[in-house]
């Protein structure tokens, strides 16, 4: 999905060789993995979603020091 500054946001479920050495990859699911599994169930052949998934109430999570 494109934003106003032409950035892309991907949720991936496996390796994507065509993105190697071209994009910054970051992120980790620390809670709510069942939501990711639900999103995965919407994936159709070739990456085209079977239904629309709307992500709301997203943002930064304050991280506690894990040391």
C-alpha positions as a Markdown table, in Angstrom:
| # | Residue | x | y | z |
|---|---|---|---|---|
| 1 | Unk | 0.0 | 0.0 | 0.0 |
| 2 | Unk | 1.3 | 3.5 | -0.8 |
| 3 | Unk | 1.2 | 6.4 | 1.5 |
| 4 | Unk | 1.5 | 10.1 | 0.7 |
| 5 | Unk | 5.3 | 9.9 | 0.9 |
| 6 | Unk | 5.4 | 6.9 | -1.5 |
| 7 | Unk | 6.4 | 4.5 | 1.2 |
| 8 | Unk | 5.2 | 0.9 | 1.2 |
| 9 | Unk | 4.1 | -1.3 | 4.0 |
| 10 | Unk | 4.2 | -5.1 | 3.7 |
| 11 | Unk | 3.1 | -7.9 | 5.9 |
| 12 | Unk | 4.9 | -10.9 | 4.6 |
| 13 | Unk | 4.5 | -14.6 | 5.5 |
| 14 | Unk | 7.7 | -16.0 | 4.0 |
| 15 | Unk | 10.9 | -15.1 | 2.1 |
| 16 | Unk | 10.5 | -12.7 | -0.8 |
| 17 | Unk | 13.6 | -12.8 | -2.9 |
| 18 | Unk | 12.5 | -9.9 | -5.2 |
| 19 | Unk | 12.7 | -7.6 | -2.1 |
| 20 | Unk | 16.3 | -8.6 | -1.2 |
| 21 | Unk | 18.8 | -5.7 | -1.1 |
| 22 | Unk | 16.1 | -3.2 | -2.2 |
| 23 | Unk | 14.0 | -2.5 | 0.9 |
| 24 | Unk | 14.5 | -2.1 | 4.7 |
| 25 | Unk | 12.9 | -4.9 | 6.6 |
| 26 | Unk | 12.1 | -4.6 | 10.3 |
| 27 | Unk | 9.5 | -5.6 | 12.8 |
| 28 | Unk | 8.5 | -8.4 | 15.0 |
| 29 | Unk | 5.2 | -9.8 | 16.2 |
| 30 | Unk | 5.4 | -9.7 | 20.0 |
| 31 | Unk | 1.7 | -10.1 | 20.8 |
| 32 | Unk | -1.4 | -11.0 | 18.8 |
| 33 | Unk | 0.1 | -13.5 | 16.4 |
| 34 | Unk | -3.4 | -14.9 | 15.9 |
| 35 | Unk | -4.3 | -11.7 | 14.1 |
| 36 | Unk | -1.4 | -12.3 | 11.7 |
| 37 | Unk | -2.6 | -15.9 | 11.1 |
| 38 | Unk | -6.1 | -14.4 | 10.3 |
| 39 | Unk | -4.5 | -12.1 | 7.8 |
| 40 | Unk | -2.6 | -15.0 | 6.3 |
| 41 | Unk | -5.9 | -16.8 | 5.7 |
| 42 | Unk | -7.0 | -13.9 | 3.4 |
| 43 | Unk | -4.1 | -14.5 | 1.0 |
| 44 | Unk | -5.0 | -15.7 | -2.4 |
| 45 | Unk | -2.9 | -17.2 | -5.2 |
| 46 | Unk | -0.1 | -14.9 | -6.3 |
| 47 | Unk | -0.5 | -12.6 | -3.3 |
| 48 | Unk | -3.8 | -11.1 | -4.3 |
| 49 | Unk | -6.0 | -10.9 | -1.1 |
| 50 | Unk | -9.3 | -12.8 | -1.2 |
| 51 | Unk | -10.9 | -10.0 | 0.9 |
| 52 | Unk | -10.0 | -6.5 | 2.1 |
| 53 | Unk | -8.3 | -6.3 | 5.5 |
| 54 | Unk | -8.4 | -2.9 | 7.3 |
| 55 | Unk | -5.7 | -2.2 | 9.8 |
| 56 | Unk | -6.8 | 0.3 | 12.4 |
| 57 | Unk | -5.6 | 1.6 | 15.8 |
| 58 | Unk | -2.0 | 0.9 | 14.8 |
| 59 | Unk | 1.0 | 2.8 | 15.9 |
| 60 | Unk | 4.2 | 2.6 | 18.0 |
| 61 | Unk | 4.3 | 0.4 | 21.1 |
| 62 | Unk | 6.4 | 1.6 | 23.9 |
| 63 | Unk | 9.1 | -1.0 | 24.5 |
| 64 | Unk | 10.3 | -2.0 | 27.9 |
| 65 | Unk | 14.1 | -2.4 | 28.4 |
| 66 | Unk | 14.7 | -6.1 | 27.9 |
| 67 | Unk | 18.2 | -6.2 | 29.3 |
